[in-house]
Amino acid sequence: MKIAIAQINPTIGDFRSNARIIRERVSEARELGCGLVIFPEMAICGYPPRDLLERQDFVAECIKTEKKLISDVQGTAVLCGTITPAESCCGASLHNSAVLFENGQETARIHKRLLPVYDVFDETRYFIPAKDSRCINFNGIRIGITICEDIWHNAGECSTLPAYSENPVQELADQGAELVINISASPYTMGKAKTRQCLLESHSSKHKLPFIYCNATGGQDSLIFDGASLAVNPPGKVAARASAFCEELVCLDVQKKNGACTLSGPINPWPECDEEEVAKALELGLRDYTARCGINRVTLGLSGGIDSSLTAAIACRALGKENVLGVIMPSPYTSRESIEDAEALAQNLEIQHVTVPIGELFKQYLTTLKPVFSGLPTDVTEENIQARIRGNILMAISNKLGHMVLTTGNKSELAVGYCTLYGDMSGGYALISDLPKTLVYRVSEWLNTRGEVIPRRVLEKPPSAELRPGQTDQDDLPPYDILDAILELYLEKALPPEEIASRGFEMDTVIKITGMVDRNEYKRQQAPPGPKITSKAFGPGRRYPIAHRFSTQRA
């Protein structure tokens, strides 16, 4: 028998398009002689619909689309993610389901058992868990069907996630499963594909069973789905792998001998390094976000610095150079070198760019505010005025030309509040907002491995906002390698300052940085969305109050 993994990119709520994609992949699989086609979790409605699941018309449209698919598809069996109405329990009224159908008939419906409620997940808000796991018989093979989290019940050495009390995979193995299929919509973070592979290899080795893992691909708001679907044979060896960050149909040969199944198929390579992986994730996230929001072109400020340079380069890769506009906005403190570097970047990328000086506007602001500021020293206020002038210019261009503004701040800056509300935070999408500064440099260096994209001087000069004479970032912050290491321990590992300091950092520095993080939550909650790259991004997966009195600082 042949089984096809249909790694697709469904759009939330675009039922007609999603159904069309499903039909097209089924047709392709049928031509390849496949008897079963597997689609990702909630492929019919897209994932995650969030509170759209509370709308009766959304659920009704999903059910209608599913019924039409079941009646239309002939000649090949389909296993597809969907939703199923259920008796209400504690507010939830749906199941997250997998439906199996063939020749106009539904033959099985399996519901998800383990509902994640950590990080970006909130599935118990909408779904009721299944009470048990069960196998189905298909074409002489006893198949256990699982949905995403069902295989993460005890990741052990592969992950730090807590163990569940239920163990769906073990239950299916005990029922005599000969093959386990998992349909998934598993969001991307750096290194997660390796974690998934480790998990599947561990299951395959422990239970002596082959596993097929079908993952979604695409970008949805702050989430990216990387695909990289897998097939694994016991004792835990990869038998097939789909490509990353794209749609693909992978055909598997399934051989059954002496009661044991063996899988084989193409093994496509994963990106060669973390930097390539991150670049591809950012491209996919931006491309899908703009397409699904009906946005054709983007605008961003070009400062001659590393952050705006990387943002512009990724935008060109995602949308095409003809759809990117760079705006150079020099102030009295902008160096000639920065203007040259911004112009050189625009030329390297072959993007349209314009120069809008802000010196006169800045003077007008100061003149207008002089009666209010009389007798007060110059401070960060004047720096922020420059940033807000630039933000206003970019938003004016956005309104007039119909572009979306990309903000260019990185995670390190956003963490400690080294950014200006209604200034450099103004925009519709924060492309590199989950990249620590050190990762910004690494990805930028990778982009230059095939020829200079980002001017060499941009990579070598000390980073600076250039909002006052001789300013550098290290006037206010520790070196970025130290800052990023502290932030990772505080944000991603949730370690208290004392334990962070015990890792070799000065306590005063740790207290300063963690205090800056705590005080700037109000800024982050007003920031535009951006793609999740690390294990703990700012956004829906990190839910901290703005007003509170818990302190990690020493008394």
ZAMARGU-4260 file (C-alpha; in steps of 0.2 Angstrom, whole numbers, plus 5000, padded with zeros to 4 digits):
<rodrens>
0) 5000/5000/5000 | 5005/5018/4997 | 5001/5032/5010 | 5003/5050/5005 | 5008/5064/5018
5) 4999/5080/5012 | 5009/5094/5021 | 4998/5109/5017 | 4996/5127/5022 | 4977/5130/5026
10) 4971/5147/5029 | 4959/5150/5044 | 4941/5152/5039 | 4945/5150/5020 | 4935/5135/5019
15) 4933/5135/5000 | 4952/5137/4997 | 4956/5124/5010 | 4944/5111/5003 | 4951/5115/4985
20) 4969/5111/4992 | 4963/5095/5000 | 4954/5089/4984 | 4970/5094/4973 | 4982/5084/4985
25) 4970/5069/4985 | 4970/5069/4966 | 4989/5070/4965 | 4990/5056/4978 | 4977/5045/4968
30) 4988/5047/4952 | 5003/5041/4962 | 4993/5025/4967 | 4991/5030/4986 | 4977/5022/4995
35) 4977/5034/5010 | 4980/5053/5010 | 4984/5061/5027 | 4981/5079/5031 | 4986/5090/5046
40) 4976/5094/5062 | 4961/5105/5058 | 4965/5106/5040 | 4948/5110/5035 | 4946/5126/5045
45) 4964/5131/5048 | 4974/5132/5065 | 4972/5140/5077 | 4955/5148/5075 | 4955/5154/5093
50) 4938/5162/5097 | 4931/5160/5080 | 4927/5143/5087 | 4914/5151/5098 | 4905/5157/5082
55) 4891/5146/5077 | 4892/5151/5059 | 4911/5147/5059 | 4907/5129/5065 | 4893/5127/5054
60) 4903/5132/5039 | 4917/5119/5044 | 4904/5105/5046 | 4896/5110/5029 | 4913/5109/5020
65) 4918/5093/5028 | 4902/5085/5023 | 4904/5091/5005 | 4922/5084/5005 | 4916/5067/5011
70) 4903/5066/4997 | 4915/5072/4983 | 4931/5062/4987 | 4931/5045/4978 | 4944/5032/4975
75) 4956/5036/4989 | 4954/5036/5008 | 4957/5053/5017 | 4962/5056/5035 | 4959/5074/5039
80) 4959/5086/5054 | 4942/5094/5058 | 4931/5099/5072 | 4916/5090/5079 | 4902/5097/5090
85) 4901/5089/5107 | 4890/5090/5122 | 4895/5106/5132 | 4907/5104/5146 | 4913/5119/5157
90) 4910/5130/5142 | 4919/5120/5129 | 4907/5112/5115 | 4919/5105/5102 | 4931/5090/5099
95) 4947/5092/5090 | 4945/5078/5078 | 4952/5067/5064 | 4939/5060/5052 | 4943/5046/5040
100) 4932/5044/5024 | 4932/5035/5008 | 4920/5034/4993 | 4908/5046/5000 | 4907/5038/5017
105) 4914/5042/5034 | 4922/5027/5041 | 4930/5033/5058 | 4931/5049/5068 | 4944/5050/5082
110) 4945/5064/5095 | 4960/5072/5102 | 4964/5067/5120 | 4978/5078/5127 | 4973/5096/5126
115) 4988/5108/5129 | 4986/5124/5139 | 5004/5130/5140 | 5013/5144/5130 | 5003/5149/5115
120) 4990/5134/5118 | 4973/5136/5126 | 4963/5121/5119 | 4953/5117/5135 | 4944/5134/5131
125) 4936/5127/5116 | 4938/5108/5116 | 4933/5093/5126 | 4946/5079/5127 | 4942/5061/5121
130) 4940/5048/5135 | 4950/5035/5127 | 4961/5030/5112 | 4956/5017/5099 | 4963/5008/5084
135) 4955/5007/5067 | 4957/4993/5054 | 4962/5000/5037 | 4967/4989/5022 | 4973/4975/5033
140) 4983/4986/5045 | 4978/4990/5062 | 4981/5009/5064 | 4982/5020/5079 | 4977/5038/5076
145) 4983/5052/5087 | 4982/5071/5085 | 4996/5082/5089 | 4998/5083/5108 | 4993/5065/5110
150) 5011/5059/5106 | 5018/5072/5119 | 5012/5063/5134 | 5029/5060/5141 | 5043/5068/5130
155) 5056/5063/5143 | 5074/5067/5137 | 5067/5075/5121 | 5058/5089/5130 | 5055/5098/5146
160) 5036/5098/5144 | 5027/5090/5159 | 5021/5072/5158 | 5002/5069/5156 | 4993/5056/5166
165) 4986/5048/5150 | 4997/5039/5138 | 4988/5038/5121 | 5002/5030/5112 | 5005/5016/5125
170) 4986/5012/5125 | 4986/5011/5106 | 5001/4999/5107 | 4992/4989/5120 | 4978/4987/5108
175) 4989/4979/5095 | 4992/4994/5084 | 5004/4990/5069 | 5006/5008/5063 | 5003/5025/5072
180) 4998/5041/5063 | 4999/5058/5070 | 4991/5073/5062 | 4997/5089/5069 | 4998/5108/5068
185) 5014/5110/5078 | 5021/5128/5079 | 5039/5131/5075 | 5053/5137/5087 | 5071/5135/5084
190) 5077/5117/5087 | 5059/5110/5088 | 5060/5099/5072 | 5075/5090/5081 | 5064/5088/5096
195) 5050/5081/5087 | 5061/5068/5078 | 5069/5063/5094 | 5051/5060/5101 | 5045/5050/5087
200) 5061/5040/5087 | 5059/5037/5105 | 5041/5031/5103 | 5046/5020/5088 | 5060/5012/5098
205) 5050/5009/5114 | 5034/5002/5106 | 5043/4994/5091 | 5030/5003/5079 | 5032/5014/5064
210) 5025/5031/5065 | 5019/5044/5052 | 5019/5062/5057 | 5009/5074/5046 | 5012/5093/5051
215) 5005/5109/5044 | 5015/5122/5036 | 5013/5141/5034 | 5012/5157/5045 | 4997/5162/5056
220) 4999/5179/5065 | 5013/5176/5077 | 5014/5157/5074 | 5024/5148/5060 | 5021/5130/5056
225) 5037/5122/5048 | 5030/5106/5041 | 5045/5094/5041 | 5033/5079/5042 | 5041/5063/5046
230) 5040/5044/5044 | 5050/5033/5057 | 5053/5015/5057 | 5058/5004/5072 | 5070/5005/5081
235) 5068/5023/5078 | 5076/5027/5061 | 5069/5041/5050 | 5061/5033/5034 | 5055/5049/5026
240) 5055/5067/5029 | 5046/5082/5020 | 5054/5098/5016 | 5053/5112/5029 | 5043/5128/5027
245) 5033/5123/5011 | 5019/5113/5005 | 5023/5096/4999 | 5016/5079/4995 | 5026/5064/5001
250) 5022/5047/4995 | 5026/5032/5007 | 5028/5014/5003 | 5020/5003/5017 | 5026/4985/5017
255) 5018/4972/5029 | 5027/4956/5033 | 5025/4944/5047 | 5013/4957/5056 | 5025/4971/5055
260) 5024/4987/5045 | 5039/4996/5037 | 5039/5013/5029 | 5050/5020/5015 | 5050/5037/5006
265) 5061/5052/5001 | 5071/5060/5015 | 5072/5078/5011 | 5086/5089/5020 | 5083/5101/5034
270) 5091/5118/5033 | 5110/5117/5035 | 5111/5128/5050 | 5100/5137/5063 | 5103/5154/5054
275) 5095/5147/5038 | 5081/5139/5047 | 5077/5156/5056 | 5078/5165/5039 | 5066/5153/5031
280) 5054/5154/5046 | 5054/5173/5045 | 5051/5173/5026 | 5036/5161/5028 | 5029/5171/5042
285) 5029/5188/5033 | 5024/5181/5017 | 5008/5173/5024 | 5004/5187/5036 | 5004/5200/5022
290) 4995/5188/5009 | 4981/5184/5022 | 4979/5202/5027 | 4977/5208/5009 | 4994/5218/5010
295) 5004/5219/4994 | 5019/5231/4999 | 5029/5235/5015 | 5038/5251/5020 | 5052/5252/5034
300) 5064/5264/5040 | 5083/5261/5035 | 5094/5268/5048 | 5111/5260/5042 | 5110/5248/5057
305) 5110/5229/5058 | 5091/5228/5063 | 5084/5238/5049 | 5096/5229/5037 | 5091/5212/5041
310) 5072/5216/5041 | 5074/5224/5024 | 5083/5209/5017 | 5071/5196/5024 | 5056/5207/5017
315) 5064/5206/5000 | 5066/5187/5001 | 5048/5185/5006 | 5039/5198/4995 | 5051/5203/4981
320) 5062/5218/4980 | 5048/5227/4970 | 5037/5227/4985 | 5048/5234/4998 | 5051/5253/5001
325) 5065/5259/5012 | 5064/5276/5020 | 5081/5285/5026 | 5077/5298/5039 | 5093/5306/5045
330) 5093/5318/5060 | 5106/5330/5066 | 5114/5315/5075 | 5114/5303/5060 | 5132/5300/5054
335) 5137/5301/5036 | 5143/5283/5038 | 5125/5277/5043 | 5117/5286/5028 | 5130/5278/5016
340) 5127/5261/5024 | 5108/5263/5022 | 5110/5268/5004 | 5122/5254/5000 | 5110/5241/5008
345) 5096/5248/4997 | 5107/5247/4981 | 5112/5229/4986 | 5094/5224/4988 | 5089/5234/4973
350) 5074/5241/4982 | 5066/5258/4980 | 5072/5270/4993 | 5068/5288/4998 | 5077/5301/5010
355) 5066/5311/5021 | 5077/5322/5033 | 5069/5325/5050 | 5081/5339/5056 | 5069/5354/5053
360) 5054/5344/5060 | 5064/5341/5076 | 5069/5359/5077 | 5050/5364/5076 | 5046/5352/5089
365) 5058/5359/5101 | 5053/5377/5097 | 5035/5373/5100 | 5038/5364/5116 | 5051/5377/5123
370) 5038/5386/5134 | 5034/5369/5142 | 5052/5363/5143 | 5059/5379/5150 | 5072/5377/5163
375) 5073/5358/5161 | 5088/5348/5155 | 5089/5339/5139 | 5086/5320/5142 | 5078/5305/5134
380) 5063/5316/5129 | 5072/5324/5115 | 5078/5306/5109 | 5060/5300/5109 | 5054/5315/5099
385) 5066/5310/5085 | 5059/5292/5085 | 5041/5298/5085 | 5044/5309/5071 | 5051/5295/5061
390) 5036/5284/5066 | 5024/5297/5060 | 5033/5299/5043 | 5032/5280/5041 | 5014/5279/5045
395) 5010/5294/5034 | 5018/5284/5019 | 5008/5269/5025 | 4992/5278/5024 | 4995/5287/5008
400) 5003/5272/4998 | 4994/5258/5006 | 5009/5250/5012 | 5011/5241/5029 | 5025/5247/5040
405) 5038/5234/5047 | 5045/5238/5063 | 5064/5234/5065 | 5066/5231/5084 | 5074/5215/5090
410) 5070/5205/5106 | 5084/5211/5116 | 5078/5229/5114 | 5060/5225/5117 | 5064/5215/5132
415) 5072/5230/5141 | 5061/5243/5134 | 5075/5250/5123 | 5062/5256/5111 | 5050/5271/5109
420) 5031/5269/5110 | 5023/5277/5095 | 5040/5279/5087 | 5051/5264/5081 | 5037/5253/5088
425) 5024/5260/5076 | 5020/5247/5062 | 5009/5232/5057 | 5022/5218/5059 | 5037/5216/5070
430) 5047/5204/5059 | 5063/5202/5070 | 5055/5205/5087 | 5059/5187/5093 | 5077/5187/5088
435) 5089/5192/5101 | 5102/5204/5095 | 5116/5191/5094 | 5105/5180/5083 | 5101/5196/5072
440) 5120/5196/5069 | 5121/5178/5066 | 5107/5177/5053 | 5114/5193/5044 | 5131/5185/5043
445) 5122/5169/5035 | 5113/5180/5022 | 5130/5187/5017 | 5138/5169/5014 | 5132/5170/4996
450) 5138/5187/4992 | 5137/5204/5001 | 5119/5208/5005 | 5121/5218/5021 | 5136/5230/5020
455) 5151/5224/5030 | 5152/5240/5040 | 5135/5237/5046 | 5140/5221/5054 | 5156/5228/5061
460) 5152/5245/5069 | 5145/5247/5087 | 5126/5247/5087 | 5119/5264/5090 | 5102/5272/5090
465) 5111/5289/5085 | 5098/5300/5095 | 5112/5310/5104 | 5130/5314/5100 | 5142/5299/5101
470) 5128/5287/5107 | 5131/5268/5107 | 5119/5255/5114 | 5132/5250/5127 | 5131/5267/5135
475) 5115/5260/5143 | 5116/5241/5141 | 5129/5228/5144 | 5137/5220/5129 | 5124/5210/5119
480) 5132/5193/5122 | 5130/5196/5141 | 5113/5204/5139 | 5106/5190/5128 | 5112/5176/5140
485) 5104/5185/5155 | 5088/5187/5145 | 5087/5169/5139 | 5089/5163/5157 | 5076/5175/5164
490) 5063/5174/5150 | 5064/5157/5143 | 5070/5147/5158 | 5061/5158/5171 | 5076/5158/5183
495) 5076/5171/5197 | 5090/5184/5198 | 5100/5175/5211 | 5101/5159/5201 | 5105/5169/5185
500) 5120/5177/5194 | 5126/5160/5200 | 5129/5156/5182 | 5143/5169/5182 | 5135/5186/5179
505) 5137/5201/5190 | 5122/5202/5202 | 5120/5221/5199 | 5119/5218/5180 | 5107/5205/5183
510) 5096/5215/5194 | 5097/5230/5182 | 5092/5219/5167 | 5078/5209/5175 | 5071/5226/5182
515) 5071/5233/5165 | 5061/5218/5159 | 5048/5219/5172 | 5045/5238/5170 | 5042/5237/5152
520) 5028/5225/5150 | 5017/5240/5146 | 5027/5243/5130 | 5027/5225/5124 | 5008/5224/5126
525) 5006/5238/5114 | 5019/5231/5101 | 5013/5224/5084 | 5013/5205/5082 | 5029/5196/5076
530) 5034/5178/5072 | 5038/5167/5086 | 5056/5160/5084 | 5062/5156/5102 | 5054/5145/5115
535) 5046/5160/5124 | 5041/5174/5114 | 5033/5190/5119 | 5015/5189/5114 | 5000/5177/5117
540) 5012/5164/5124 | 5018/5175/5138 | 5004/5182/5148 | 5011/5194/5161 | 5000/5208/5170
545) 5006/5225/5167 | 5001/5232/5185 | 5007/5221/5199 | 5018/5221/5214 | 5028/5205/5213
550) 5046/5209/5212 | 5061/5198/5208 | 5073/5212/5215 | 5082/5211/5231 | 5074/5220/5246
</rodrens>
